[in-house]
Structures are given as C-alpha cells and as structure tokens.
Amino acid sequence: MENKSSNFVTSNLTGVGQIMLQENKWTGLLFLVGICYGSLVMGAAVILSTLVGTLTAQLLHYDKEEIRSGLYGFNAALVGAALTFYFEANAMVWATLVVGSAVSTLVMHFFLSKKLPAYTFPFIATTWVCVYLLLHVVGMVYKQQPPIQEAYVDALTVSSHGFGEVIFQGSVLAGVIFFLAIFINSPISALYGLVGAIIGVSVSHYLHEPMEEINFGLFSFNAVLCAIAFAGDKPKDGVYVLIATALSVLIDAFMVAYRLIPLTFPFVLASWITLLIKWLISLAPRQAPAQAAD
C-alpha cells in the first residue's frame, strides 16, 4: 500500500514536471513551489487537476508506464492553472476544472494511442472550450488582472518572465524557480530555454509589439517551450530551436492581433511545423560518399 501511495505521488509530481517536458518529480515539486508562491489558489487548482488527470488514466486502465511518466498529469495541471487565472475560483470554476482535467486526459490518450506528438494541445483545446462555456453559457466574466505597470529592462527579469508565464506566473522569483527546476533535470534544456526567451524578446521587439508585454514574457514563454522541446547537443538542434522559437512568436503575435487566446498553441503549432520540416529533411536523399580512386 505504501509503495502504491508513493508511486501515485511520484506520478503526479512528475506530471507537473512534464508541463515543461521534464520527467522529474523534483522538477514538478519546484514548479508547485513557484506556483504557490504566486497564488495558493492556483497551486491548489494545479494539484487537484493533476490528481484528476492521473486518476482518470488509472480508472480507464491506460498504460502504467505512461501514467508513471506523468503524461496524463501535465495537460490537466495546465487546465487547472488556466481556469483559476482567468476566472475567480467559485464552485462552477472548480466543477469545470474537474471535468476539463478528465477530458484533457481523454484527448491526451487519443494522441498517445496514435503515436502523435500532442505536447500541450489537450490542455489548449479543453481550456478553449471551458472558457467559451463559462463566458457565453454560464455568463461568467474574466477575473480582473492587475495592470502591467513595471518597465523591466534587465536580462534576468525579462528571461525569468519567459519561464514564469508558461504557468501563468508573473513574478521574477517564480521564473527563477522554474529555470532551476528544469536545470536540475536537464541543464541543456534550461540553457536552451534561456536562448528561447531571448529569441522571443528579440523577434517580438522586431514586430513592434507592446514593450510592457514583451518584457513581461507574454511573447516569449511559447519560445521557451519550443527551445526546451528541441534542445539537444548537436549543432542542428540549435537550428531547429531557432526555427521553432521564431515561428512561435510570429504565431503568437498573429493570435494576439486577432484577439484570440494563445495559451501555448503557438508552441504546439510551431513544434508541429518544425517536426514536419525535420521529417522532410530526413526524406531528402543523401549523397553517397565518393569512392576512393583505385
């Protein structure tokens, strides 16, 4: 019983860690610390939604290794974070959170069963539907968000916001905690994430997006995820990171211009396009090495 309880806790913490593609329970624990620092309500929502996602997968007898790896927890965790970010946490939001977390698990299972790269798409699709229903069917309104008033200019602050905004956190400390959480599992992913944040800021600045939003990480958190997704120790990995991060900012800017809720869709779409590019390159015929002269 104790072993099963320990495995269940580990699966859920790993699920939180998978928000930034890290299969590590300590990473997940540090993510929770950063989230709770910013909002205890959001921290509680992330814990509950992750539990729902994992329990749903267990009740439906999904693959145990996938559950252990946290693959059914991170999309659910993001659903909980998003709903408590956009709305005041009342009974309807908590109920929607539970249902949405379970639905995201079903969507994730479909992608895994088809061996398709889902990334955070189950979270995105589920949250879009939940937000629409809460706004236009239930009649709720968005929670009042504090205005962005600070003009950040230093590299540490801007980069940390790129990490923090992945899980709806605007504080510098939360971003630093998230960076360290990734670093303990994969230093190269954390460092590539920094590169992604810099690229996100640079491209969005070139597109003349509002400076306050750029500095707050709103145009770089998707780039951070892209950089982590394609991080590697080969030169060509850096090329794919550059392609994916730049694409994510362009997609993000387009969605914002048309008043759409980006969430992490720019990361997902940019990653799918980059994977397609990688696949097409792999199909290109390789030149046979020249035979040595007799």
Secondary structure, 3 states (H helix, E strand, C coil): CHHHHHHHHHHHHHHHHHHHCCCCHHHHHHHHHHHHHHCHHHHHHHHHHHHHHHHHHHHCCCCHHHHHCCCCCHHHHHHHHHHHHHCCCCHHHHHHHHHHHHHHHHHHHHHHHCCCCCCCHHHHHHHHHHHHHHHHCCCCCCCCCCCCCCCCCCHHHHHHHHHHHHHCCCCHHHHHHHHHHHHCCCHHHHHHHHHHHHHHHHHHHHCCCCHHHHHCCCCCHHHHHHHHHCCCCCHHHHHHHHHHHHHHHHHHHHHHHCCCCCCCHHHHHHHHHHHHHHHHHHHCCCCCCCCCCC
